[in-house]
Amino acid sequence: MKKIEAIIRSSKFDDVKEALGEIGVNFFTFSEVKGYGKQQGKHVVYRGAVYDVGYIARLKLEIAVVEEKAKDVVNAIRTAANTGEVGDGKIFIFPIEKVIRIRTGELNESAV
C-alpha cells in the first residue's frame, strides 16, 4: 500500500477531486497548509510599512491506495493540478506498513 501526499493550489482542488473520482478514488483527507518555496511569499504594504507574509496558502491531500493504483492517482493529480506555472505543488509517495479500520479491526486493503 502507498500513501500519496499532494500539495496543490487551492484553485485546482475541484479539478483534482473530479480527476480522482474518475479513476474511482472517492476518499481522501485534505487540509489547508502554508508553505514557502520558489514562488516566494507576498509583500504587503499597510500604512506605509512593508510586511513579508512569507508563506503561500495551499491544500494538502492525503490518499491511501493499493500499490497498483498509486501510479494512476499520481497521474490524475499531476494532470489536474498542472498550470505550468511556478508553485503548482509537489507529490510525495510513502510506503504504508499497515492500515487498521478502527470500527471493525479490518487490516490493510480491506480497511481502505
C-alpha positions as CSV (number, residue, x, y, z in Angstrom):
1,M,0.0,0.0,0.0
2,K,1.0,3.6,-0.6
3,K,0.3,6.9,1.0
4,I,0.2,9.8,-1.5
5,E,0.5,13.4,-0.2
6,A,0.0,16.2,-2.7
7,I,0.4,19.9,-2.1
8,I,-1.7,21.7,-4.6
9,R,-3.1,25.2,-5.4
10,S,-6.5,25.7,-3.7
11,S,-7.9,26.8,-7.1
12,K,-7.2,23.4,-8.6
13,F,-8.9,21.4,-5.8
14,D,-12.2,20.8,-7.7
15,D,-10.3,19.7,-10.8
16,V,-8.2,17.2,-8.8
17,K,-11.2,15.9,-6.9
18,E,-13.0,15.3,-10.2
19,A,-10.0,13.6,-11.7
20,L,-9.6,11.3,-8.7
21,G,-13.3,10.5,-8.8
22,E,-13.0,9.5,-12.5
23,I,-10.4,6.8,-11.5
24,G,-12.5,5.6,-8.6
25,V,-10.8,7.4,-5.7
26,N,-13.7,9.0,-3.8
27,F,-12.0,9.1,-0.4
28,F,-9.1,11.3,0.9
29,T,-8.2,13.7,3.6
30,F,-7.3,17.3,2.8
31,S,-6.2,20.2,4.9
32,E,-5.2,23.9,4.4
33,V,-1.5,24.3,4.7
34,K,1.1,27.1,4.3
35,G,4.5,26.8,2.8
36,Y,7.4,28.6,1.3
37,G,9.1,27.8,-1.9
38,K,10.5,29.1,-5.2
39,Q,7.3,31.1,-5.8
40,Q,8.2,33.1,-2.7
41,G,5.7,34.9,-0.5
42,K,3.9,38.2,-0.9
43,H,4.9,41.5,0.4
44,V,2.0,43.5,1.8
45,V,2.2,47.3,2.3
46,Y,0.0,48.6,5.2
47,R,0.1,52.2,6.2
48,G,3.4,52.7,4.6
49,A,5.1,49.7,6.3
50,V,6.1,46.6,4.2
51,Y,5.2,43.2,5.7
52,D,6.6,40.0,4.4
53,V,3.7,37.5,4.6
54,G,6.3,34.8,3.8
55,Y,4.0,31.9,3.1
56,I,1.8,30.6,0.3
57,A,-1.6,29.0,1.1
58,R,-2.1,25.6,-0.4
59,L,-4.1,22.4,0.2
60,K,-2.6,19.1,1.2
61,L,-4.3,15.9,0.1
62,E,-3.6,12.6,1.8
63,I,-4.6,9.4,0.0
64,A,-4.1,5.8,0.9
65,V,-4.3,3.3,-2.0
66,V,-3.2,-0.1,-3.0
67,E,0.2,-0.1,-4.7
68,E,-1.2,-1.0,-8.1
69,K,-3.4,2.2,-8.1
70,A,-0.7,4.6,-6.9
71,K,0.6,5.4,-10.4
72,D,-3.0,6.2,-11.7
73,V,-3.6,8.5,-8.6
74,V,-0.3,10.4,-9.2
75,N,-1.0,10.9,-12.9
76,A,-4.6,12.1,-12.1
77,I,-3.3,14.6,-9.6
78,R,-0.4,15.8,-11.8
79,T,-2.6,16.3,-14.8
80,A,-5.4,18.0,-13.0
81,A,-3.2,20.3,-10.8
82,N,-0.9,21.4,-13.5
83,T,-1.0,25.0,-14.6
84,G,2.6,25.2,-16.0
85,E,3.5,28.0,-13.5
86,V,5.9,28.0,-10.6
87,G,4.0,26.9,-7.5
88,D,1.9,24.1,-8.9
89,G,2.9,21.9,-5.9
90,K,4.5,18.6,-5.1
91,I,3.5,15.0,-4.8
92,F,5.1,12.7,-2.2
93,I,4.7,8.9,-2.1
94,F,5.3,6.8,1.0
95,P,5.1,3.1,1.8
96,I,2.4,2.1,4.3
97,E,3.3,-0.6,6.7
98,K,-0.2,-1.3,8.0
99,V,-3.8,0.1,7.9
100,I,-6.4,-0.7,10.6
101,R,-10.0,0.3,10.4
102,I,-10.9,1.3,13.9
103,R,-14.6,0.3,13.8
104,T,-14.1,-3.3,12.5
105,G,-10.5,-4.1,13.0
106,E,-10.1,-4.9,9.3
107,L,-6.5,-4.7,8.0
108,N,-4.7,-3.2,5.0
109,E,-6.6,-3.2,1.7
110,S,-9.9,-4.2,3.3
111,A,-9.5,-1.3,5.7
112,V,-9.3,1.3,2.9
